[in-house]
């Protein structure tokens, strides 16, 4: 391969990773016109438009996506081979984008931020919304560095470490007609349910467990984040079936009643997930170790 083509591949990889010519220029310490000129040479060399304007953003063509699928792994390996592999947290300047649920954020973010302030003051930590459908795609397309949540699919491009399992609990207001006594299956089915759905779907793990028994509940209200739940429950006769990790929010500590779920539901397994391109990245490895340690310690403290 000619040196010019290798240079173009580096620029192309940066544009695909950042999703922007401007951000790619910043990443490569190049001027924006220089990156735009490189794009023009790419189009001539590879006989494809590569990027199409879409409002203020750019959309890669099918050829560009196919090319990136083939070269991003080898490009990352090549960069690692020629770059210094040591990561010095005290002096590092780096940003980590993490796809994380609000429940997991509530559990670990404060101690994680406190540790970064002490050990890695130049490291930035940015949370982005986690959904089962989007998080793994964001990892594959290099939009996030890590994901914290459920792992519903796996392939050779992903790595994961199990963090912990969270059981479930039924929550309602303290003076709810069903509070203060064990909850029967009939009472459970007859209640109006409040559901938290990060994806917007209203057929979740509870409904699947009920369906296996030929039962069905009524989901009267659905929301897309856990902090909305306590207030809604306090002002209604609804009940909510939640992972125990979600009830660590201080909003669940006042005026609420919790009880066991009257049907068998598999516990929720939470994972730390990353892409194979970051397997040997010292900075990613450093961050993964801290996230895993803090997550496990915080869960042991709150569930013990």
ABEGO torsion letter per residue (X at the ends): XBAAAAAAAAAAAAAAAAGBAAAAAAAAGBBAAAAAAAAAAAAAAAGBAGBBBBEABBBBBAAAAAAAAAAAAAAAAAAAAABBABBBAAABBBBBBBBBBAAAAAAAAAAAAAAAAAABAABBBBBBBBBAAAAAAAAAAGABABBBEBBABBBAABBBBBABBBBBBBBBBAABAABGBBBBAAAAAABBBBBBBAAGBABBAAAAAAAAAGBBBBBABBBABAAAAAAAAAABABBBBBBAAAAABAAAABGBBBBBBABBBBBBBBBBBBBAAAAABAAAAAAAAAAAAAAAAAAAAAAX
